[in-house]
Amino acid sequence: MRCVIARFPFELTKSGVLESMKGIKPEPDTGESVTIGRRHYPVKQVGQVITRQDRRDFTAAEVLRAMTQLGFTCRTVPTAAPVRTLSPMQHASAMLGTPVSV
């Protein structure tokens, strides 16, 4: 499959990626990861190995897109749910409890 990472074209195959990552120890997981074989590799580590470029030259999204198209399982960082803030009145009411209706 032809893909562009950091403005450079690459011909990637699933077997080629598997071969490139063989013997590479996964770094600690920092968020986005790619499952290759039974191991979870950080996306930037995979991109560096398969492209032989510095990690600052490409984005995680470029590598995620290429790995997904090749059929690898990718995991992204879940977005945090928005934190609901209470007004002082709501906070005081919550601390006192809700009134019991008779």
C-alpha positions as CSV (number, residue, x, y, z in Angstrom):
1,M,0.0,0.0,0.0
2,R,1.3,3.4,-0.9
3,C,1.0,6.0,1.9
4,V,2.6,9.4,2.6
5,I,4.2,10.0,6.0
6,A,5.9,13.4,6.6
7,R,5.6,14.3,3.0
8,F,7.5,11.2,1.8
9,P,5.8,8.3,0.0
10,F,6.2,4.8,1.4
11,E,5.2,1.4,0.0
12,L,4.1,-0.5,3.1
13,T,2.8,-4.0,3.5
14,K,1.5,-5.7,6.6
15,S,4.2,-8.4,6.3
16,G,6.9,-5.7,5.9
17,V,5.8,-3.9,9.0
18,L,5.7,-7.2,10.9
19,E,9.2,-8.0,9.7
20,S,10.5,-4.5,10.6
21,M,9.1,-4.7,14.1
22,K,10.4,-8.2,14.8
23,G,12.9,-8.1,17.7
24,I,12.0,-4.5,18.7
25,K,11.1,-4.1,22.3
26,P,8.0,-1.9,22.9
27,E,8.6,1.3,24.8
28,P,6.3,2.3,27.7
29,D,2.8,3.0,26.3
30,T,2.1,6.7,26.3
31,G,-1.3,6.8,24.7
32,E,-1.8,6.0,21.1
33,S,-0.6,2.5,20.3
34,V,-0.6,-0.1,17.5
35,T,-1.0,-3.8,18.2
36,I,1.6,-5.7,16.2
37,G,1.5,-9.4,16.9
38,R,0.8,-9.7,20.6
39,R,2.6,-6.5,21.5
40,H,1.4,-2.9,21.9
41,Y,3.8,-0.3,20.4
42,P,3.6,3.4,20.8
43,V,2.6,4.9,17.4
44,K,5.7,7.2,17.2
45,Q,8.0,4.2,17.8
46,V,6.4,2.3,15.0
47,G,6.6,5.3,12.7
48,Q,10.3,5.8,13.5
49,V,11.1,2.1,12.8
50,I,9.2,1.8,9.5
51,T,10.1,5.2,8.0
52,R,13.6,5.6,9.5
53,Q,12.8,9.2,10.2
54,D,13.0,11.3,13.4
55,R,9.8,11.2,15.4
56,R,9.5,14.9,15.2
57,D,9.1,14.7,11.4
58,F,5.7,13.0,11.4
59,T,2.5,13.0,13.3
60,A,0.9,10.1,15.2
61,A,-2.2,10.6,13.1
62,E,-0.3,9.8,9.9
63,V,1.0,6.6,11.3
64,L,-2.3,5.6,12.8
65,R,-4.0,6.1,9.4
66,A,-1.4,4.0,7.6
67,M,-1.5,1.2,10.2
68,T,-5.3,1.1,10.2
69,Q,-5.4,0.8,6.4
70,L,-2.9,-2.1,6.7
71,G,-5.3,-3.9,9.1
72,F,-3.5,-3.4,12.4
73,T,-5.5,-2.7,15.5
74,C,-4.9,0.9,16.7
75,R,-5.9,2.5,20.0
76,T,-6.1,6.3,20.5
77,V,-6.1,8.2,23.7
78,P,-9.7,8.5,25.0
79,T,-10.9,12.1,25.4
80,A,-11.8,13.1,28.9
81,A,-15.4,13.7,29.7
82,P,-16.2,17.4,30.5
83,V,-16.1,18.2,34.1
84,R,-19.4,19.5,35.4
85,T,-19.0,22.3,37.8
86,L,-21.6,23.3,40.3
87,S,-22.4,26.8,41.4
88,P,-22.0,27.5,45.1
89,M,-25.7,27.3,45.6
90,Q,-25.9,23.9,43.9
91,H,-22.9,22.7,45.9
92,A,-24.5,23.7,49.2
93,S,-27.8,22.1,48.2
94,A,-26.0,18.9,47.3
95,M,-24.2,18.8,50.6
96,L,-27.5,19.3,52.5
97,G,-29.3,16.7,50.5
98,T,-32.5,16.9,48.5
99,P,-35.7,17.7,50.4
100,V,-38.0,14.8,51.0
101,S,-41.5,15.4,49.6
102,V,-44.4,14.4,51.9
